Amino acid sequence: MGIAKKFLVLFAVCSAHLALADQPRLVPEGDTLGNSAPGDSGSAWGDSGHKTVFKTHPLPMMFGMAGGLLMVPVELEFAVHPNAGLYVLATPFLGAASGFAMNAGAHLYVSGNAPDGFWIGGQVGATMFPSGVSLDLQPQLGWQWVHDSGFTIGIGTGVSLASIASQRFPLVFSVPVGFAW
């Protein structure tokens, strides 16, 4: 990836967070991290109303097109608890290799404000080609920002165990962008 593309990705990730820097934040007394306790009346999880996030993954779309593939990854995440979200990710692709990928996973949010903040999780997936099916398991970690308006952007990385088994580069990266409600 060229330096210009790296800068663009870094700028996109940072700009959403910096856009919130001038907004006042109510922090409960004694909360040094700036997070409300789950269940408090000031809890971001309880008051924001953002429990569902629809996201798309622009990086595979861009790099897929460069490689002759049309990929359209879409994801739907549901906050099922102040500390947990479950998601499904579907990716149809056409071109040099046609098929369909279906993934499911969980994010554990350490802030207690799911689906916003630092998360640790995992994903299991299957990619179906005309010639067969490929399975994968990925431990992951990342960060997701959900603005009060619903705009959502995240950054994540994981390790593909299938890639390790087949002696390929195992790291995966994602920068999902979407909307929460």
Order of alpha helices (4+ residues) and beta strands (2+ residues): alpha-alpha-beta-alpha-beta-beta-beta-beta-beta-beta-beta-alpha-beta-beta
